[in-house]
């Protein structure tokens, strides 16, 4: 697990786990990244980067049928919410 924080309340949190048995292994990963946004050109309308939060979740599974035959599969989900003032 790790946690990082930066300017403009930028935060990045992630966690992962891996585990294996005789023929079966799996791995899980989760991440949350967010920011309050920032404005590099205050004289212009709008922000350079609007506030946002995004999430990523990934899972992977492996199965070894034999020394020469194995199967693996994975899935990934990503979701983002961003505040944007469209005019």
C-alpha positions as CSV (number, residue, x, y, z in Angstrom):
1,X,0.0,0.0,0.0
2,X,1.2,3.5,-0.7
3,X,0.0,7.1,-0.2
4,X,1.3,10.2,-1.9
5,X,0.1,13.8,-1.4
6,X,1.2,16.8,-3.4
7,X,0.3,20.4,-4.1
8,X,-3.3,21.4,-4.8
9,X,-4.4,18.6,-2.6
10,X,-3.3,16.0,-5.2
11,X,-3.6,12.6,-3.6
12,X,-2.7,9.1,-4.9
13,X,-3.5,6.0,-2.9
14,X,-2.9,2.5,-4.1
15,X,-3.1,-1.0,-2.7
16,X,-2.3,-4.4,-4.2
17,X,-2.2,-8.1,-3.2
18,X,-0.9,-11.2,-4.8
19,X,-1.4,-14.7,-3.6
20,X,-0.7,-18.2,-5.0
21,X,-1.7,-21.7,-4.3
22,X,-0.6,-25.0,-6.0
23,X,-2.1,-24.3,-9.4
24,X,-4.0,-21.1,-8.9
25,X,-2.6,-17.5,-8.5
26,X,-4.4,-14.2,-8.4
27,X,-3.5,-10.5,-8.1
28,X,-5.7,-7.5,-7.2
29,X,-4.8,-3.8,-7.6
30,X,-6.8,-0.7,-6.6
31,X,-5.9,3.0,-7.1
32,X,-7.6,6.4,-6.2
33,X,-6.1,9.6,-7.7
34,X,-7.6,13.0,-7.0
35,X,-6.9,16.8,-7.1
36,X,-8.6,20.0,-6.2
37,X,-7.4,21.3,-9.5
38,X,-5.2,24.4,-10.2
39,X,-5.0,27.5,-12.4
40,X,-1.7,28.5,-14.0
41,X,-3.3,31.4,-15.9
42,X,-5.7,33.2,-13.5
43,X,-6.2,36.0,-16.1
44,X,-8.0,33.5,-18.4
45,X,-11.4,32.1,-17.7
46,X,-11.5,28.5,-16.3
47,X,-8.9,26.4,-14.6
48,X,-5.8,24.7,-16.2
49,X,-6.9,21.5,-14.5
50,X,-10.4,21.1,-13.0
51,X,-10.9,19.2,-9.8
52,X,-11.1,15.4,-10.4
53,X,-11.2,12.0,-8.8
54,X,-10.5,8.7,-10.6
55,X,-10.5,5.1,-9.5
56,X,-8.8,2.0,-11.1
57,X,-9.4,-1.6,-10.1
58,X,-7.7,-4.5,-11.7
59,X,-7.8,-8.2,-11.2
60,X,-5.9,-11.0,-12.7
61,X,-6.1,-14.8,-12.3
62,X,-3.8,-17.6,-13.5
63,X,-4.3,-21.3,-13.5
64,X,-1.7,-23.9,-14.4
65,X,-3.2,-27.1,-15.8
66,X,0.2,-28.6,-16.4
67,X,3.8,-27.6,-17.0
68,X,3.0,-26.8,-20.6
69,X,-0.6,-25.5,-20.4
70,X,-1.8,-22.5,-18.4
71,X,-4.7,-20.0,-18.6
72,X,-4.9,-16.4,-17.4
73,X,-7.5,-13.7,-17.5
74,X,-7.7,-10.2,-16.3
75,X,-10.2,-7.3,-16.0
76,X,-9.7,-3.6,-15.4
77,X,-12.3,-1.0,-14.4
78,X,-11.6,2.8,-14.6
79,X,-14.0,5.5,-13.5
80,X,-13.3,9.3,-13.5
81,X,-15.4,12.2,-12.2
82,X,-14.3,15.7,-13.2
83,X,-15.8,19.1,-12.4
84,X,-16.0,21.1,-15.6
85,X,-17.9,24.3,-16.2
86,X,-18.9,24.3,-19.8
87,X,-20.2,27.6,-21.1
